[in-house]
Structures are given as structure tokens and as C-alpha cells.
Amino acid sequence: MLRTRGYKYELRVNNKERKLLGKCASISRFTWNWGIANRKQRYRTQTGEARYTDAMKQHKELNHLKLTEFPWMYEVSKCVPQEALRDLDRSYQNFFTNHQQIKRKQTTRYIGLPIFKKKGKCKDSFRLTGAIHLFPKVKQVQLPRLSKLRLKERPNLPVSARILSATVSRTADRWYVALTVKEEQPDCNPNDGPMIALDKGLSVFAALSSGISIARPKFLLQQARKQGRLSKAHSRKQKGSNNKRKSTLRLARFYRRIANQRHNFLHQTSTYLAKNHSVIVTEDLYVKGLMQNKKLSKYWADLSHGMFQRFLAYKAPLYGSTVIEIDRWFPSSKLCSKCLYYHRHLTLADRAFHCPLCGLVLDRDQNAAFNVANYYTIYQFLLFPVAESSAETLNACGEAVRPASEQARIDESGRTAPRTVCNNCS
């Protein structure tokens, strides 16, 4: 089957090529800002359908302005402003779609309008399409209007891969090219490994149902003193000076190194889980809500659980495994994994779970990992005894038959209350 994948390589550029790449990124940023200003002016001055536009209409209008007002835009490929306007159009479509979903109460997530990009405050990047060729033997890539650029490593694209686009971006003082390709991949066999559940935490990165805990990495926290020293020196430099520019580069290099270490850890961990297990059961963490805690936000940010979940989601089909997310409101930390006792007064400071009913004493995260595993194997049958998709067991008496949340099924005694069914069906 055809799959869309991305391959990212670092470029080996000289000063002339670096200047040309910076010019392309500047034109992409300028086109984005011009597109927003054009749409706002059109919305204020026009009426009816003329108040709205799309990427192709704006690109035609921009082509007319190139002859008189923006002749310097001919120095780069036409794909640079064209792709920037397509990205802008997609951002507006996402805003309008999200607005309708909020109105219909289909989601609570809010997506705002696109905003202007300021030089030095946004990431320098641009996308190219068209004639893009790779030369693996000499480690080069050919991009439209940029001739051949050297790569720092040999590209390893499959023979059947068809390049769709190339995104060039800058991180600190290094330039990268990300190739989006569509390649033919055979369907992989189902993974015959065991099922595993993991509980994402703060004291440990994740506790596995196999009894192993993955230690919490401290990439940024271990370099906190260096980060403070670089930030303090950067804030003391005069704005617009060469020393300020050099300090900005030093700080950007520091954050790039931390990001590379974090990505390496997340890739290794997610690949190990996807390769060696058939089913991976995880909890759906509300990362945005966790980041609102001012005392713990930097610790959650350093762990990057959201990025880890995305890595698992796209790697699992490549190795024949499946990723399952359980209910966000399932009280995995407050349930006893042995007798299902609900510990209502368990706080975040309690790192060990003590069950007053059966006497179980277990690490809090390890107990939660066992509960996540039991939720997939046992709890889903105990909490939902009536089938919801089978025609033979559906309740059709007109009363509410959908299961309540996990918190609503906890009775005063601490045990999980059975699901309430319709009175006419009981």
C-alpha cells in the first residue's frame, strides 16, 4: 500500500547558499503577512462573497504586483510564495471549521485566526514543489532555483519513493531539508509480541505493566544553570548589536542540543515498544491542562508526553502493533489493581498506594499501570456488560442507556458501581 513519509537531512551550505536560503525564508514570511493583510482589508471593504478569497486568487493578485511593487520576488522560485499562501488558506479553513464545531458543541478546543510573523520571532522555513531530485552517490539534492545543495549524509530513500515536496528550515545556524515522499510499502504481518500497558508519570517517565519503569530523563533540568547563565547574558546585551546576535545564536544552539537529546530518547523508547509488543495501551493525558500548573509545567514540558504519543501512533502500524488510548477520566491511580477499591482521598503527594481493604502496598505508578492493563482486558467487560454495538442486546425503550463517566460509577463504599440500565429492560 502507498504511505506518505518524511525524510529529514541536514544541509552542508556555504555563505552564498545560506544567504539565498535566508532570502527564500524571508519571501515566504513576507507573503504570509501580505496574505493576512489582504484578507483583512478585503473583509473590511467588500460585501457578500467578495469578502472572502482563496490561495489561488491571492496568488494571481500577487503575480500582478510582482511586476511593479515586488520585483525582487523573481529571485526565488514561484513555489515559495505559492506554498505560503496555501498554508495561510489552510489555516483559515481550520479556523472556520473549528468555529462551526464549537457552535455545534462538537469540541472545546479553540483555534484562533492566523497572526503575522515577525522576523527573528518565528521559524525560518519555506516549502518547494516541482523538480526535486536526489543524488545519493554524491550526497546532493537539487531544488527549484537553488541548484544542487550538499547533504551531510547519504540519503536512503527507497527506489519506489516519489518526492512530493521539500521543506527547508533553519534551526539555530543549521539548515535542514525535509522530503515528503509517497512510497510503496508492503503490509506488515501482525506483531506477535505480548500486550503491554504504560502509565505516564512525572516521577518516572512511564511505568510498564511488565513491572519495569522507564526512568525520567532530565535533559533541560540538568542544564538549568547553563540555561540561566546564557539567558542572563543574552538579556544584558544591547538590542540590535553584534553581541546580541552572537548571544542569540549561542542560546539557540543550546536549545537545539536539548531538543535533539529529547527526540533521540523518545524515538528509541517508542520504537522499542512498537517493535516488541502487539498491543500498547496508554492513557489519554490532558497535557494542556497539566501545563497550566505553574509549579510543575516545566517538568511536564521536559518529558514531552504529547510528542511521545504521536511517535507511538505513527510507528505502531509500521511494525504491526496497535495503540489503544483508554478513557481520560478512568481513575487508574486511585483504584486498587487487586480488589478494585476506590481510594477517594489519594493525593498527588502519596507516592505509594495503600489499600485498606485487601492490604495491597504498591508503587503508585506501577499500580496505575496494572489498572490500565486491566482496563483493557477485564474492566471494559465489567463496566460495560451490555453490548453497545450488537443488535441483539441494544436497549431501545427510549431511556438513557449510554454509560456514565468513570467518576459517576463510584459509590460511597469505594467500589465501582454497576452500570445502570433501563427500568423497562431490567
C-alpha positions, 0 to 999 in steps of 0.5 A: 500500500502507498504511505506518505513519509518524511525524510529529514537531512541536514544541509552542508551550505556555504555563505552564498547558499545560506544567504539565498536560503535566508532570502527564500525564508524571508519571501515566504514570511513576507507573503504570509503577512501580505496574505493576512493583510489582504484578507483583512482589508478585503473583509473590511471593504467588500460585501457578500462573497467578495469578502472572502478569497482563496490561495489561488486568487491571492496568488494571481493578485500577487503575480500582478504586483510582482511586476511593479511593487515586488520585483525582487520576488523573481529571485526565488522560485514561484513555489515559495510564495505559492506554498505560503499562501496555501498554508495561510488558506489552510489555516483559515479553513481550520479556523472556520471549521473549528468555529462551526464545531464549537457552535455545534458543541462538537469540541472545546478546543479553540483555534484562533485566526492566523497572526503575522510573523515577525522576523527573528520571532518565528521559524525560518522555513519555506516549502518547494514543489516541482523538480526535486531530485536526489543524488545519493552517490554524491550526497546532493539534492537539487531544488527549484532555483537553488541548484544542487545543495550538499547533504551531510549524509547519504540519503536512503530513500527507497527506489519506489519513493516519489518526492512530493515536496521539500521543506527547508528550515533553519534551526539555530545556524543549521539548515535542514531539508525535509522530503515528503515522499509517497512510497510503496510499502508492503503490509506488515504481518501482525506483531506477535509480541505480548500486550503491554500497558504504560502509565505516564508519570512525572516521577518516572517517565512511564511505568510498564505493566511488565513491572519495569519503569522507564526512568525520567530523563532530565535533559533541560533540568540538568542544564538549568544553570547553563540555561540561566547563565546564557539567558542572563547574558543574552538579556544584558546585551544591547538590542540590535548589536553584534553581541546580541546576535552572537548571544542569540545564536549561542542560546539557540544552539543550546536549545537545539542540543536539548531538543535533539537529546529529547527526540533521540530518547523518545524515538528509541523508547517508542520504537522499542515498544512498537517493535516488541509488543502487539498491543500498547495501551496508554492513557489519554493525558490532558497535557494542556491542562497539566501545563497550566500548573505553574509549579510543575509545567516545566517538568511536564514540558521536559518529558514531552508526553504529547510528542511521545504519543504521536511517535507511538501512533505513527510507528505502531502500524509500521511494525504491526502493533496497535495503540489503544488510548483508554478513557481520560477520566478512568481513575487508574491511580486511585483504584486498587489493581487487586480488589478494585477499591476506590481510594477517594482521598489519594493525593498527588503527594502519596507516592505509594498506594495503600489499600485498606481493604485487601492490604495491597502496598504498591508503587503508585505508578506501577499500580496505575499501570496494572489498572490500565492493563486491566482496563483493557482486558477485564474492566471494559467487560465489567463496566460495560456488560451490555453490548453497545454495538450488537443488535441483539442486546441494544436497549431501545425503550427510549431511556438513557442507556449510554454509560456514565463517566468513570467518576459517576460509577463510584459509590460511597463504599469505594467500589465501582458501581454497576452500570445502570440500565433501563427500568423497562429492560431490567 
